[in-house]
Amino acid sequence: MATWSSRGLRGSLLEEMINMSNEKYRENHLALIQKVPTPITPITIDKETRHITLAYFDQKSTVDYIGAVQGIPVCFDAKECAVETFSLQNIHSHQVEFMKDFEAQDGISFFLLYYTGKDLMYYLRLCELLVFWERMQNGGRKSFRFDELNPDYFFQKKNGIMVPYLDMIQKDLNDR
């Protein structure tokens, strides 16, 4: 049985909060966002419980969520961070490439970061991530610090929405 400290459950709190927010947004006809399942191929299945006990990933996953907000295509990934330094090894190059391609098709791509120790969320625009990503690619830091982030894109729970990212999408659109 997995414990709360296992790698497999990292991000599950944020994911659950996003899923509840997505349901509220759908109920209010504001957005339709779905969790993207990671495709797997089962290797071993327990015959009694019919549970998969061993499997491998079919392909690299791209983003955690994809959908539309008032006709605007959006995709995003969710990450939790327990410390003030976020390691870029938590983001994969194929995810960055997918998000760049998504924005080239007039979509909006971003990361939702949850700083668990501060109980603060951050809307990391792709353009902001690319600054840190290119710095790493050019031999610089392989992480970014909390204090390097734009204070205008921090947000908290509001009006019964656990992760009110629609406000941040609007701000992102206004700032483009």
MDTraj code that builds the backbone (N, CA, C; nanometers):
import mdtraj as md
import numpy as np

residues = "MET ALA THR TRP SER SER ARG GLY LEU ARG GLY SER LEU LEU GLU GLU MET ILE ASN MET SER ASN GLU LYS TYR ARG GLU ASN HIS LEU ALA LEU ILE GLN LYS VAL PRO THR PRO ILE THR PRO ILE THR ILE ASP LYS GLU THR ARG HIS ILE THR LEU ALA TYR PHE ASP GLN LYS SER THR VAL ASP TYR ILE GLY ALA VAL GLN GLY ILE PRO VAL CYS PHE ASP ALA LYS GLU CYS ALA VAL GLU THR PHE SER LEU GLN ASN ILE HIS SER HIS GLN VAL GLU PHE MET LYS ASP PHE GLU ALA GLN ASP GLY ILE SER PHE PHE LEU LEU TYR TYR THR GLY LYS ASP LEU MET TYR TYR LEU ARG LEU CYS GLU LEU LEU VAL PHE TRP GLU ARG MET GLN ASN GLY GLY ARG LYS SER PHE ARG PHE ASP GLU LEU ASN PRO ASP TYR PHE PHE GLN LYS LYS ASN GLY ILE MET VAL PRO TYR LEU ASP MET ILE GLN LYS ASP LEU ASN ASP ARG".split()
xyz = np.array([
    [0.0835, -0.1185, 0.0000],
    [0.0000, 0.0000, 0.0000],
    [0.0880, 0.1249, 0.0000],
    [0.0536, 0.2239, -0.0821],
    [0.1309, 0.3471, -0.0904],
    [0.1084, 0.4325, 0.0344],
    [0.2119, 0.5029, 0.0739],
    [0.2010, 0.5952, 0.1866],
    [0.2025, 0.7367, 0.1324],
    [0.1664, 0.8322, 0.2180],
    [0.1619, 0.9717, 0.1743],
    [0.2978, 1.0242, 0.1338],
    [0.4036, 0.9610, 0.1793],
    [0.5364, 1.0098, 0.1443],
    [0.5887, 0.9468, 0.0154],
    [0.5124, 0.8596, -0.0464],
    [0.5606, 0.7940, -0.1679],
    [0.5597, 0.8900, -0.2863],
    [0.6457, 0.8625, -0.3830],
    [0.6520, 0.9456, -0.5042],
    [0.5199, 0.9417, -0.5802],
    [0.4515, 0.8287, -0.5763],
    [0.3298, 0.8110, -0.6553],
    [0.2164, 0.9022, -0.6152],
    [0.2174, 0.9545, -0.4941],
    [0.1075, 1.0401, -0.4507],
    [0.1447, 1.1877, -0.4491],
    [0.2648, 1.2211, -0.4936],
    [0.3008, 1.3618, -0.4990],
    [0.2063, 1.4332, -0.5927],
    [0.1585, 1.5481, -0.5531],
    [0.0710, 1.6252, -0.6384],
    [-0.0745, 1.5861, -0.6292],
    [-0.1066, 1.4839, -0.5527],
    [-0.2455, 1.4378, -0.5503],
    [-0.3381, 1.5368, -0.4806],
    [-0.2905, 1.6126, -0.3831],
    [-0.3740, 1.7138, -0.3187],
    [-0.4094, 1.8235, -0.4190],
    [-0.3108, 1.8749, -0.4876],
    [-0.3354, 1.9788, -0.5882],
    [-0.4273, 1.9252, -0.6977],
    [-0.4008, 1.8040, -0.7417],
    [-0.4840, 1.7446, -0.8462],
    [-0.6302, 1.7360, -0.8030],
    [-0.6531, 1.6931, -0.6801],
    [-0.7895, 1.6826, -0.6292],
    [-0.8555, 1.8208, -0.6221],
    [-0.7806, 1.9218, -0.5783],
    [-0.8350, 2.0581, -0.5716],
    [-0.8682, 2.1099, -0.7116],
    [-0.7828, 2.0796, -0.8089],
    [-0.8087, 2.1210, -0.9476],
    [-0.9314, 2.0491, -1.0018],
    [-0.9416, 1.9205, -0.9747],
    [-1.0573, 1.8441, -1.0233],
    [-1.1879, 1.9010, -0.9679],
    [-1.1889, 1.9392, -0.8396],
    [-1.3094, 1.9995, -0.7808],
    [-1.3385, 2.1348, -0.8455],
    [-1.2355, 2.2130, -0.8717],
    [-1.2527, 2.3427, -0.9372],
    [-1.3062, 2.3242, -1.0782],
    [-1.2517, 2.2270, -1.1501],
    [-1.2972, 2.2004, -1.2868],
    [-1.4448, 2.1616, -1.2892],
    [-1.4875, 2.0859, -1.1907],
    [-1.6278, 2.0461, -1.1829],
    [-1.7169, 2.1688, -1.1601],
    [-1.6750, 2.2583, -1.0709],
    [-1.7515, 2.3821, -1.0467],
    [-1.7579, 2.4664, -1.1744],
    [-1.6441, 2.4792, -1.2424],
    [-1.6413, 2.5561, -1.3668],
    [-1.7348, 2.4944, -1.4713],
    [-1.7355, 2.3613, -1.4794],
    [-1.8232, 2.2941, -1.5756],
    [-1.9694, 2.3164, -1.5385],
    [-2.0032, 2.3011, -1.4105],
    [-2.1413, 2.3203, -1.3656],
    [-2.1915, 2.4615, -1.3945],
    [-2.1011, 2.5578, -1.3878],
    [-2.1382, 2.6977, -1.4118],
    [-2.1174, 2.7400, -1.5581],
    [-2.0893, 2.6434, -1.6451],
    [-2.0727, 2.6670, -1.7889],
    [-1.9626, 2.7695, -1.8185],
    [-1.8584, 2.7694, -1.7372],
    [-1.7461, 2.8620, -1.7562],
    [-1.6307, 2.7979, -1.8311],
    [-1.6125, 2.6678, -1.8131],
    [-1.5003, 2.5983, -1.8758],
    [-1.5287, 2.4494, -1.8796],
    [-1.4644, 2.3818, -1.9719],
    [-1.4698, 2.2366, -1.9787],
    [-1.3250, 2.1880, -1.9872],
    [-1.2749, 2.1443, -1.8741],
    [-1.1351, 2.1006, -1.8637],
    [-1.1353, 1.9569, -1.8139],
    [-1.0551, 1.8728, -1.8786],
    [-1.0483, 1.7329, -1.8384],
    [-0.9064, 1.6921, -1.8038],
    [-0.8971, 1.6018, -1.7091],
    [-0.7698, 1.5397, -1.6728],
    [-0.7310, 1.4461, -1.7857],
    [-0.6065, 1.4550, -1.8296],
    [-0.5574, 1.3696, -1.9369],
    [-0.5027, 1.2415, -1.8739],
    [-0.5617, 1.1265, -1.9066],
    [-0.5091, 1.0017, -1.8489],
    [-0.3746, 0.9656, -1.9122],
    [-0.2890, 0.9076, -1.8317],
    [-0.1604, 0.8617, -1.8829],
    [-0.1802, 0.7212, -1.9390],
    [-0.1535, 0.7022, -2.0689],
    [-0.1766, 0.5705, -2.1291],
    [-0.0761, 0.4667, -2.0775],
    [-0.1283, 0.3524, -2.0320],
    [-0.0420, 0.2454, -1.9828],
    [-0.0796, 0.1145, -2.0502],
    [0.0151, 0.0209, -2.0483],
    [-0.0099, -0.1153, -2.0929],
    [0.0111, -0.2070, -1.9732],
    [-0.0951, -0.2769, -1.9307],
    [-0.0809, -0.3685, -1.8168],
    [0.0102, -0.4866, -1.8523],
    [0.0911, -0.5270, -1.7566],
    [0.1775, -0.6439, -1.7732],
    [0.1248, -0.7580, -1.6874],
    [0.0940, -0.7261, -1.5613],
    [0.0446, -0.8272, -1.4678],
    [-0.0848, -0.7782, -1.4047],
    [-0.1846, -0.8659, -1.4024],
    [-0.3127, -0.8328, -1.3403],
    [-0.3428, -0.9394, -1.2359],
    [-0.3728, -0.8948, -1.1146],
    [-0.4117, -0.9865, -1.0078],
    [-0.5479, -1.0460, -1.0435],
    [-0.5543, -1.1782, -1.0595],
    [-0.6777, -1.2430, -1.1065],
    [-0.7911, -1.2340, -1.0061],
    [-0.7590, -1.2306, -0.8781],
    [-0.8643, -1.2238, -0.7756],
    [-0.9264, -1.0845, -0.7667],
    [-0.8415, -0.9829, -0.7591],
    [-0.8927, -0.8461, -0.7407],
    [-0.9137, -0.7730, -0.8724],
    [-0.8581, -0.8295, -0.9798],
    [-0.8624, -0.7662, -1.1125],
    [-0.7949, -0.6295, -1.1136],
    [-0.6952, -0.6127, -1.0267],
    [-0.6157, -0.4898, -1.0236],
    [-0.4875, -0.5093, -1.1030],
    [-0.4458, -0.4041, -1.1686],
    [-0.3176, -0.4060, -1.2399],
    [-0.2077, -0.3957, -1.1352],
    [-0.1142, -0.4897, -1.1368],
    [-0.0045, -0.4873, -1.0394],
    [0.1282, -0.4485, -1.1038],
    [0.1366, -0.4555, -1.2354],
    [0.2570, -0.4147, -1.3064],
    [0.2157, -0.3644, -1.4444],
    [0.2699, -0.2489, -1.4812],
    [0.2368, -0.1905, -1.6118],
    [0.3514, -0.0998, -1.6561],
    [0.3503, -0.0626, -1.7825],
    [0.4464, 0.0374, -1.8293],
    [0.3719, 0.1452, -1.9065],
    [0.4338, 0.2640, -1.9133],
    [0.3729, 0.3757, -1.9839],
    [0.3890, 0.3551, -2.1333],
    [0.2801, 0.3727, -2.2077],
    [0.2833, 0.3578, -2.3529],
    [0.3648, 0.4676, -2.4197],
    [0.3513, 0.5882, -2.3689],
    [0.4199, 0.7033, -2.4283],
    [0.4390, 0.8088, -2.3218],
    [0.5217, 0.9065, -2.3531],
    [0.5430, 1.0163, -2.2598],
    [0.4151, 1.0993, -2.2508],
    [0.3785, 1.1347, -2.1295],
    [0.2595, 1.2188, -2.1144],
    [0.2966, 1.3627, -2.1500],
    [0.1977, 1.4396, -2.1902],
    [0.2250, 1.5783, -2.2278],
    [0.1868, 1.6715, -2.1136],
    [0.0592, 1.6899, -2.0902],
    [0.0127, 1.7788, -1.9843],
    [-0.0913, 1.7052, -1.9004],
    [-0.1188, 1.7594, -1.7830],
    [-0.2169, 1.6973, -1.6932],
    [-0.3604, 1.7276, -1.7341],
    [-0.3838, 1.8491, -1.7876],
    [-0.5207, 1.8938, -1.8156],
    [-0.5272, 1.9624, -1.9512],
    [-0.6430, 1.9454, -2.0163],
    [-0.6647, 2.0096, -2.1459],
    [-0.8141, 2.0366, -2.1612],
    [-0.8477, 2.1437, -2.2321],
    [-0.9883, 2.1750, -2.2539],
    [-1.0056, 2.3132, -2.3120],
    [-1.1220, 2.3732, -2.2811],
    [-1.1547, 2.5046, -2.3352],
    [-1.2190, 2.5904, -2.2269],
    [-1.1840, 2.7184, -2.2304],
    [-1.2417, 2.8189, -2.1412],
    [-1.3043, 2.9255, -2.2292],
    [-1.4377, 2.9297, -2.2312],
    [-1.5095, 3.0280, -2.3110],
    [-1.4572, 3.0317, -2.4551],
    [-1.4345, 2.9134, -2.5116],
    [-1.3907, 2.9016, -2.6505],
    [-1.2406, 2.9103, -2.6717],
    [-1.1648, 2.9318, -2.5657],
    [-1.0187, 2.9411, -2.5769],
    [-0.9584, 2.8080, -2.5362],
    [-0.8781, 2.7455, -2.6254],
    [-0.8141, 2.6200, -2.5873],
    [-0.7082, 2.6438, -2.4792],
    [-0.7080, 2.5596, -2.3770],
    [-0.6086, 2.5702, -2.2700],
    [-0.5519, 2.4328, -2.2384],
    [-0.4258, 2.4313, -2.1999],
    [-0.3641, 2.3107, -2.1469],
    [-0.2722, 2.3539, -2.0338],
    [-0.2637, 2.2677, -1.9323],
    [-0.1753, 2.3007, -1.8216],
    [-0.1321, 2.1764, -1.7466],
    [-0.0262, 2.1937, -1.6717],
    [0.0276, 2.0889, -1.5884],
    [0.0283, 2.1399, -1.4455],
    [0.0129, 2.0505, -1.3501],
    [0.0066, 2.0880, -1.2090],
    [0.1259, 2.0282, -1.1351],
    [0.1897, 2.1105, -1.0527],
    [0.3070, 2.0667, -0.9766],
    [0.2976, 2.1194, -0.8344],
    [0.3351, 2.0358, -0.7397],
    [0.3446, 2.0792, -0.6008],
    [0.4909, 2.1014, -0.5658],
    [0.5132, 2.1968, -0.4762],
    [0.6490, 2.2295, -0.4341],
    [0.6476, 2.2545, -0.2834],
    [0.7289, 2.1791, -0.2099],
    [0.7320, 2.1905, -0.0644],
    [0.8365, 2.2918, -0.0171],
    [0.9250, 2.3334, -0.1066],
    [1.0321, 2.4272, -0.0707],
    [1.0239, 2.5506, -0.1601],
    [1.1113, 2.6475, -0.1373],
    [1.1055, 2.7727, -0.2146],
    [1.1816, 2.7671, -0.3463],
    [1.2479, 2.6559, -0.3736],
    [1.3196, 2.6401, -0.4996],
    [1.2535, 2.5282, -0.5787],
    [1.2136, 2.5603, -0.7017],
    [1.1479, 2.4624, -0.7881],
    [1.2489, 2.4095, -0.8891],
    [1.2733, 2.2792, -0.8855],
    [1.3684, 2.2165, -0.9765],
    [1.3051, 2.1965, -1.1140],
    [1.3746, 2.2406, -1.2163],
    [1.3242, 2.2258, -1.3530],
    [1.3269, 2.0813, -1.4010],
    [1.3912, 1.9925, -1.3256],
    [1.3877, 1.8507, -1.3639],
    [1.2470, 1.7932, -1.3475],
    [1.1579, 1.8661, -1.2788],
    [1.0185, 1.8243, -1.2654],
    [0.9369, 1.8521, -1.3916],
    [0.9975, 1.9217, -1.4852],
    [0.9330, 1.9528, -1.6128],
    [1.0174, 1.8889, -1.7221],
    [0.9533, 1.8245, -1.8171],
    [1.0259, 1.7523, -1.9207],
    [1.0219, 1.8286, -2.0533],
    [1.1273, 1.8111, -2.1312],
    [1.1386, 1.8855, -2.2573],
    [1.0218, 1.8573, -2.3508],
    [0.9692, 1.7338, -2.3534],
    [0.8557, 1.7043, -2.4419],
    [0.7306, 1.7807, -2.3966],
    [0.7178, 1.8092, -2.2672],
    [0.6047, 1.8900, -2.2188],
    [0.6191, 2.0337, -2.2681],
    [0.7398, 2.0872, -2.2574],
    [0.7645, 2.2245, -2.3018],
    [0.7383, 2.2367, -2.4512],
    [0.7837, 2.1397, -2.5291],
    [0.7616, 2.1430, -2.6741],
    [0.6122, 2.1352, -2.7069],
    [0.5383, 2.0483, -2.6368],
    [0.3945, 2.0373, -2.6589],
    [0.3267, 2.1708, -2.6295],
    [0.3638, 2.2333, -2.5181],
    [0.3018, 2.3602, -2.4793],
    [0.3359, 2.4711, -2.5783],
    [0.4570, 2.4727, -2.6297],
    [0.4933, 2.5717, -2.7316],
    [0.4104, 2.5510, -2.8583],
    [0.3968, 2.4248, -2.8988],
    [0.3146, 2.3936, -3.0167],
    [0.1685, 2.4306, -2.9928],
    [0.1193, 2.4086, -2.8717],
    [-0.0187, 2.4401, -2.8356],
    [-0.0426, 2.5903, -2.8472],
    [0.0517, 2.6697, -2.7971],
    [0.0372, 2.8158, -2.8067],
    [0.0504, 2.8641, -2.9509],
    [0.1290, 2.7935, -3.0319],
    [0.1403, 2.8298, -3.1739],
    [0.0066, 2.8118, -3.2458],
    [-0.0837, 2.7315, -3.1873],
    [-0.2183, 2.7107, -3.2422],
    [-0.3206, 2.8000, -3.1714],
    [-0.2723, 2.9097, -3.1099],
    [-0.3559, 3.0084, -3.0401],
    [-0.4196, 2.9574, -2.9113],
    [-0.3587, 2.8563, -2.8512],
    [-0.4031, 2.8102, -2.7204],
    [-0.3242, 2.8802, -2.6108],
    [-0.3624, 2.8542, -2.4870],
    [-0.2919, 2.9077, -2.3703],
    [-0.2361, 2.7897, -2.2923],
    [-0.1068, 2.7951, -2.2632],
    [-0.0387, 2.6896, -2.1882],
    [0.0201, 2.7494, -2.0616],
    [0.0096, 2.6752, -1.9519],
    [0.0654, 2.7245, -1.8261],
    [0.0841, 2.6094, -1.7284],
    [0.1523, 2.6387, -1.6192],
    [0.1689, 2.5457, -1.5081],
    [0.1001, 2.6056, -1.3875],
    [0.0351, 2.5217, -1.3091],
    [-0.0168, 2.5630, -1.1796],
    [0.0759, 2.5036, -1.0747],
    [0.1407, 2.5905, -0.9994],
    [0.2311, 2.5469, -0.8935],
    [0.1633, 2.5700, -0.7594],
    [0.1748, 2.4724, -0.6720],
    [0.1199, 2.4862, -0.5375],
    [0.2354, 2.4768, -0.4388],
    [0.2643, 2.5901, -0.3745],
    [0.3667, 2.5952, -0.2703],
    [0.2995, 2.5531, -0.1401],
    [0.3158, 2.4249, -0.1066],
    [0.2413, 2.3657, 0.0044],
    [0.2742, 2.4301, 0.1385],
    [0.3997, 2.4633, 0.1625],
    [0.4390, 2.5228, 0.2901],
    [0.3797, 2.6608, 0.3120],
    [0.3520, 2.7310, 0.2051],
    [0.2962, 2.8662, 0.2126],
    [0.1455, 2.8678, 0.1851],
    [0.0915, 2.7536, 0.1422],
    [-0.0472, 2.7427, 0.0999],
    [-0.0802, 2.8511, -0.0035],
    [0.0107, 2.8636, -0.1012],
    [-0.0040, 2.9611, -0.2088],
    [0.0047, 2.8902, -0.3429],
    [-0.0746, 2.9376, -0.4374],
    [-0.0693, 2.8843, -0.5727],
    [-0.0097, 2.9895, -0.6656],
    [0.0501, 2.9401, -0.7728],
    [0.1120, 3.0294, -0.8699],
    [0.0762, 2.9851, -1.0110],
    [0.0399, 3.0827, -1.0922],
    [0.0086, 3.0610, -1.2334],
    [0.1359, 3.0936, -1.3105],
    [0.2065, 2.9913, -1.3558],
    [0.3323, 3.0092, -1.4276],
    [0.3047, 3.0058, -1.5775],
    [0.3059, 3.1243, -1.6373],
    [0.2840, 3.1348, -1.7815],
    [0.3982, 3.0659, -1.8564],
    [0.3680, 3.0126, -1.9716],
    [0.4713, 2.9458, -2.0500],
    [0.5861, 3.0415, -2.0811],
    [0.5553, 3.1655, -2.1145],
    [0.6620, 3.2609, -2.1482],
    [0.7565, 3.2825, -2.0295],
    [0.7029, 3.2787, -1.9084],
    [0.7866, 3.2940, -1.7895],
    [0.8710, 3.1682, -1.7671],
    [0.8095, 3.0520, -1.7847],
    [0.8857, 2.9279, -1.7714],
    [1.0009, 2.9259, -1.8709],
    [0.9759, 2.9713, -1.9938],
    [1.0789, 2.9657, -2.0976],
    [1.2024, 3.0477, -2.0619],
    [1.1854, 3.1538, -1.9852],
    [1.3015, 3.2316, -1.9388],
    [1.3896, 3.1431, -1.8503],
    [1.3282, 3.0727, -1.7557],
    [1.4031, 2.9837, -1.6664],
    [1.4593, 2.8645, -1.7436],
    [1.3802, 2.8123, -1.8377],
    [1.4197, 2.6963, -1.9170],
    [1.5426, 2.7294, -2.0024],
    [1.5393, 2.8450, -2.0686],
    [1.6522, 2.8846, -2.1534],
    [1.7762, 2.9136, -2.0691],
    [1.7565, 2.9691, -1.9514],
    [1.8694, 2.9927, -1.8602],
    [1.9366, 2.8589, -1.8286],
    [1.8557, 2.7564, -1.8001],
    [1.9099, 2.6229, -1.7715],
    [1.9809, 2.5669, -1.8950],
    [1.9175, 2.5797, -2.0110],
    [1.9757, 2.5281, -2.1352],
    [2.1107, 2.5928, -2.1667],
    [2.1276, 2.7169, -2.1224],
    [2.2521, 2.7897, -2.1471],
    [2.3536, 2.7731, -2.0345],
    [2.3331, 2.6710, -1.9502],
    [2.4305, 2.6407, -1.8457],
    [2.4049, 2.7078, -1.7124],
    [2.2923, 2.7772, -1.6995],
    [2.2598, 2.8448, -1.5740],
    [2.1889, 2.7528, -1.4769],
    [2.1255, 2.8137, -1.3790],
    [2.0553, 2.7385, -1.2742],
    [1.9560, 2.6388, -1.3332],
    [1.9451, 2.5239, -1.2683],
    [1.8502, 2.4198, -1.3094],
    [1.7236, 2.4271, -1.2249],
    [1.6973, 2.5452, -1.1723],
    [1.5808, 2.5676, -1.0865],
    [1.5474, 2.7163, -1.0891],
    [1.4344, 2.7496, -1.0281],
    [1.4044, 2.8908, -1.0052],
    [1.3544, 2.9053, -0.8623],
    [1.3756, 3.0244, -0.8094],
    [1.3395, 3.0523, -0.6703],
    [1.2036, 3.1212, -0.6628],
    [1.1375, 3.1021, -0.5517],
    [1.0085, 3.1638, -0.5223],
    [1.0146, 3.3143, -0.5454],
    [1.1228, 3.3778, -0.5017],
    [1.1333, 3.5240, -0.5123],
    [1.1617, 3.5723, -0.6546],
    [1.1840, 3.4813, -0.7493],
    [1.2023, 3.5193, -0.8897],
    [1.0684, 3.5294, -0.9637],
    [0.9622, 3.4835, -0.8997],
    [0.8320, 3.4794, -0.9660],
    [0.7614, 3.6142, -0.9584],
    [0.6777, 3.6403, -1.0580],
    [0.6010, 3.7648, -1.0657],
    [0.4924, 3.7647, -0.9575],
    [0.4981, 3.8563, -0.8617],
    [0.4005, 3.8558, -0.7517],
    [0.2549, 3.8693, -0.7978],
    [0.2327, 3.9225, -0.9170],
    [0.0963, 3.9411, -0.9683],
    [0.0260, 3.8095, -1.0022],
    [0.1017, 3.6997, -1.0116],
    [0.0428, 3.5729, -1.0530],
    [0.0282, 3.4713, -0.9395],
    [0.0459, 3.5155, -0.8158],
    [0.0137, 3.4305, -0.7012],
    [-0.1345, 3.4436, -0.6733],
    [-0.1979, 3.3364, -0.6300],
    [-0.3405, 3.3422, -0.5991],
    [-0.3742, 3.2391, -0.4931],
    [-0.4933, 3.2544, -0.4338],
    [-0.5403, 3.1636, -0.3295],
    [-0.6841, 3.1222, -0.3585],
    [-0.7322, 3.0290, -0.2789],
    [-0.8719, 2.9839, -0.2903],
    [-0.9649, 3.1035, -0.2782],
    [-1.0804, 3.0943, -0.3476],
    [-1.1709, 3.2090, -0.3486],
    [-1.3113, 3.1657, -0.3867],
    [-1.4107, 3.2188, -0.3177],
    [-1.5527, 3.1974, -0.3515],
    [-1.5900, 3.0508, -0.3733],
    [-1.5367, 2.9630, -0.2891],
    [-1.5702, 2.8219, -0.3005],
    [-1.4960, 2.7478, -0.4100],
    [-1.4087, 2.8152, -0.4824],
    [-1.3270, 2.7511, -0.5862],
    [-1.1893, 2.7260, -0.5256],
    [-1.1493, 2.6002, -0.5215],
    [-1.0214, 2.5631, -0.4594],
    [-0.9010, 2.6184, -0.5356],
    [-0.9079, 2.6152, -0.6688],
    [-0.7982, 2.6632, -0.7533],
    [-0.8594, 2.7548, -0.8601],
    [-0.8824, 2.8821, -0.8260],
    [-0.9512, 2.9736, -0.9188],
    [-0.8593, 3.0260, -1.0303],
    [-0.8181, 2.9345, -1.1170],
    [-0.7229, 2.9714, -1.2219],
    [-0.7861, 3.0507, -1.3365],
    [-0.9194, 3.0554, -1.3468],
    [-0.9803, 3.1344, -1.4547],
    [-0.9450, 3.2828, -1.4419],
    [-0.9360, 3.3320, -1.3195],
    [-0.8941, 3.4711, -1.2981],
    [-0.7541, 3.4941, -1.3543],
    [-0.6685, 3.3946, -1.3351],
    [-0.5297, 3.4075, -1.3828],
    [-0.5225, 3.3992, -1.5347],
    [-0.6082, 3.3163, -1.5944],
    [-0.6126, 3.3106, -1.7414],
    [-0.6531, 3.4462, -1.7958],
    [-0.7528, 3.5092, -1.7325],
    [-0.7963, 3.6426, -1.7766],
    [-0.6826, 3.7424, -1.7647],
    [-0.6093, 3.7374, -1.6535],
    [-0.4953, 3.8280, -1.6341],
    [-0.3891, 3.8008, -1.7397],
    [-0.3619, 3.6739, -1.7660],
    [-0.2659, 3.6351, -1.8679],
    [-0.3057, 3.6926, -2.0045],
    [-0.4337, 3.6783, -2.0397],
    [-0.4821, 3.7337, -2.1675],
    [-0.4671, 3.8853, -2.1733],
    [-0.4972, 3.9528, -2.0629],
    [-0.4853, 4.0982, -2.0582],
    [-0.3399, 4.1440, -2.0699],
    [-0.2467, 4.0629, -2.0185],
    [-0.1051, 4.1009, -2.0180],
    [-0.0331, 4.0654, -2.1472],
    [-0.0973, 3.9889, -2.2350],
    [-0.0275, 3.9483, -2.3595],
    [-0.0175, 4.0624, -2.4569],
])
top = md.Topology()
chain = top.add_chain()
for i, resn in enumerate(residues, 1):
    res = top.add_residue(resn, chain, resSeq=i)
    for name in ("N", "CA", "C"):
        top.add_atom(name, md.element.get_by_symbol(name[0]), res)
traj = md.Trajectory(xyz[None], top)
